[in-house]
Each structure stands twice: as structure tokens, then as C-alpha cells.
Amino acid sequence: MARTDDEYKQLSVKEFTKAAKVYESGHAGIYEMCKDDYPQMLAELEREPFSDVLDVGCGTGAVIELLHGRHPGARYVGLDLTPDMIAVAKAKGLDGCEFVVGDAEDLPFAANSFDAVLTSNSFHHYPNPERFFAGVHRVLRPGGRLILRDYTANDFAVWLMNTFELPLARLVGHGDVRILKKSEFTHMAQAAGFEVLAMEAQKGFRAHLVARKS
């Protein structure tokens, strides 16, 4: 049975409210794999100077905590749909860092506010990913970059995941919506006005997208 956008989002909030309690522990289960994306994402970010960074789907603020330690002079903002995740992030007391409860499809920030937008392992939870791309394009400064890590693979593997794996995940209470093909990532980014600098299907079914607001 098809779900509404709000039902998908409420599933995600329910899932990650539970996950917030263990997300950064040594027994986070399936969420342990999220940490594998951090090195590639941060290395991509550090290719160019930055002063203002937004992490969409920031969870407990793990990526921002790493960045704050490595580049303490920058401004970091984390956004997540799940209040309990944001509560954990705020409790870290990171100077110069702001954590906001909000929707990735309706970013509550002014235009031209950030040099870079990051997102890792939350994109497949968005019912309307084209709204995310449009919002990111709006809040980035000219020349700013979107660095996105999520799931993808060859077209047949993506079909299998969307047809069998994700429906099973939803049955057990996960808010997963859809995995995109490489071509869909590229098309959506370009439709929002981005220049796609890189779109790779990496090992471990990982999507690595880098796009610039020209």
C-alpha cells in the first residue's frame, strides 16, 4: 500500500528516535555503516576553502563534531527531522555550531547562506528528493557545493532494492522511500540548476555525488 509523504516522514522520526539512544555507541547495529562515509565526504569538502557548512540529516551531529575538531573557525549548522537526534547533538555543546529540527525538503535557511551542504545516508528517506535539490541550490552561495553520500548501484540492483529490500524495511518500521539510479541523481541535480562534478557508484552500494551551484 502506498504511503503519503507525511507517513514516510513519521516512520523516519519513529525509527531515528529509537536510534538516537545508540547511534554513536559501539552497538548501533545497521547504523554503524554510516561512519564509513565520513572520510570520503570530509576529504571532498576539504578540497576547497569553506566557512559555512550545512549538514542535512545530521543525526547526532557526528560529522559536525569531526569538522569542528579539524576546522574550529568555521560555522556549522546541522538539520534533522528527528527531535531526539537534535537533542543529542545540542548536548555536545560545540561552540559555533547550531542544530535545528527541520525538513530536508523545506530548508529553513536564507538564500546564499552556505559554502557547502553535506548529506550522508538520509537522502533515501526523502519522499520528494527534487525538493531537496532545489532547496540546497537556493541556500548555497554561487560556487558552493553539494556533497551527497547515499545508496546506488547498477540499474538492476537498484530495482531489486526498491522492489524487495525497501518494502521489507518499511514493514519493520524503517522510513526508507527509494534508492536512485546514478542517472536519476544526475538528472535531479541538473534539473535544480547544478553542475555535476562527480557521480560515482562506489563499492558497498555507495553513491557519491558532488555538484556545484554555478
C-alpha positions in Angstrom: 0.0 0.0 0.0 1.3 3.4 -1.0 2.2 5.8 1.8 1.8 9.6 2.0 4.8 11.8 2.3 3.9 12.5 5.9 3.6 8.8 6.7 7.1 8.2 5.3 8.5 11.0 7.4 6.8 9.9 10.6 8.2 6.4 10.0 11.7 8.0 9.8 11.1 10.0 13.0 9.9 6.9 14.9 12.9 4.9 13.6 15.5 7.5 14.5 14.0 8.4 17.8 15.0 4.9 18.8 18.3 5.1 17.0 19.3 8.3 18.8 19.9 6.3 22.0 22.6 4.1 20.4 23.6 6.0 17.3 27.2 6.8 18.4 27.6 3.8 20.7 29.6 0.7 19.8 26.4 -1.2 19.3 24.5 0.9 16.8 23.7 -2.1 14.6 23.0 -1.2 10.9 23.8 2.5 11.7 27.5 1.6 12.2 27.9 1.6 8.4 27.1 5.4 8.3 30.5 6.1 9.8 32.1 4.6 6.7 31.0 7.6 4.6 32.6 10.2 6.8 36.2 10.1 5.5 35.2 10.4 1.8 32.7 13.2 2.5 35.2 15.2 4.6 38.0 14.7 2.1 35.7 16.0 -0.7 34.8 19.0 1.4 38.4 19.9 2.3 39.3 20.1 -1.4 38.2 23.8 -1.3 38.0 26.5 1.4 34.8 26.9 3.3 33.4 29.0 6.2 29.7 28.0 6.5 28.6 24.3 6.2 25.1 22.8 6.5 24.7 19.1 7.3 21.3 17.9 6.2 20.1 14.7 8.1 22.9 15.4 10.6 21.6 12.9 13.2 23.5 13.3 16.4 26.0 15.7 14.9 28.8 13.2 14.4 30.1 14.8 11.1 29.9 18.3 12.5 31.8 17.2 15.6 34.6 15.9 13.4 34.6 19.1 11.3 34.6 21.3 14.4 37.6 19.5 15.7 39.5 19.8 12.4 38.4 23.3 11.4 37.2 25.1 14.5 36.9 28.5 12.9 34.1 27.7 10.6 30.3 27.9 11.2 28.4 24.6 11.2 24.6 24.1 11.1 23.0 20.7 11.4 19.4 19.9 10.4 17.5 16.8 11.2 13.8 15.8 11.2 14.1 13.9 14.5 14.0 16.0 17.7 15.8 13.4 19.7 18.7 13.3 17.3 19.0 17.1 17.5 18.8 17.0 21.4 21.8 14.6 21.4 23.7 16.9 19.0 23.0 20.0 21.1 24.1 18.3 24.3 27.6 18.1 22.9 27.9 21.9 23.5 30.0 22.5 20.3 30.9 26.2 20.1 29.9 27.9 16.8 27.6 25.0 15.9 23.8 25.3 15.5 21.4 22.3 15.4 17.9 22.7 14.1 14.9 20.4 13.8 13.6 20.7 10.3 12.7 19.1 7.0 15.2 18.4 4.3 12.5 19.1 1.7 11.8 22.6 3.1 15.2 24.0 4.3 14.5 26.9 6.8 17.5 29.0 5.8 18.1 32.2 3.8 19.3 32.1 0.2 23.1 32.1 -0.4 23.8 31.1 3.3 26.4 28.2 2.9 29.6 27.3 1.1 28.8 23.6 1.2 25.9 21.3 2.0 26.6 17.8 3.2 24.2 14.8 3.4 25.0 11.3 4.2 22.7 8.3 4.5 19.5 10.3 4.8 18.6 11.0 1.1 16.8 7.7 0.5 14.3 8.8 3.3 13.1 11.9 1.3 9.7 11.3 -0.4 10.4 14.3 -2.8 14.1 14.4 -3.4 13.7 17.1 -6.1 12.6 19.5 -3.4 15.8 18.8 -1.5 17.9 19.6 -4.6 16.0 22.8 -5.2 16.3 23.8 -1.6 20.0 23.1 -1.5 20.6 25.1 -4.6 18.8 28.0 -3.1 20.7 28.1 0.2 24.2 27.6 -1.4 26.2 30.6 -2.4 27.3 30.8 -6.0 30.2 28.3 -6.5 29.0 26.3 -3.4 29.0 22.6 -3.4 26.6 19.8 -2.5 28.4 16.6 -1.3 26.0 13.7 -1.1 26.6 10.1 0.1 23.8 7.6 -0.1 22.9 4.3 -1.8 23.1 3.3 -5.5 24.3 0.5 -7.8 23.7 -0.7 -11.3 20.2 -0.3 -12.5 19.2 -3.9 -11.9 20.5 -3.9 -8.3 18.6 -0.6 -7.7 15.4 -2.2 -9.0 15.9 -5.2 -6.6 16.4 -2.9 -3.7 13.4 -0.8 -4.4 11.2 -3.8 -5.2 12.1 -6.2 -2.4 14.5 -4.7 0.2 12.9 -1.3 0.9 9.3 -2.6 1.3 10.6 -5.2 3.8 12.4 -2.4 5.7 9.2 -0.4 5.8 7.3 -3.4 7.2 9.7 -3.5 10.2 9.4 0.2 10.8 12.0 2.0 8.7 11.3 5.2 6.8 13.2 4.3 3.6 11.5 5.6 0.5 13.5 4.9 -2.7 17.0 4.3 -4.0 18.0 6.3 -7.0 19.9 5.2 -10.1 23.1 7.1 -11.0 21.3 8.7 -13.9 18.5 9.9 -11.6 20.9 11.6 -9.3 22.5 13.4 -12.2 19.2 14.4 -13.7 17.7 15.7 -10.5 20.8 17.7 -9.7 21.0 19.2 -13.2 17.2 20.0 -13.2 17.8 22.0 -10.0 20.5 24.1 -11.7 23.6 22.3 -10.5 26.7 21.4 -12.5 27.5 17.8 -11.6 31.2 17.5 -10.8 31.1 13.8 -9.9 28.6 11.0 -9.8 30.0 7.6 -8.8 28.7 4.3 -7.8 31.4 3.2 -5.3 31.9 -0.1 -3.5 29.4 -1.1 -0.9 26.5 0.3 -3.0 27.5 3.8 -2.2 26.5 6.8 -4.2 29.0 9.7 -4.2 27.6 12.9 -5.8 29.4 16.3 -5.9 27.5 19.2 -7.5 28.3 22.9 -7.8 25.9 25.9 -7.9 27.3 27.8 -10.8 
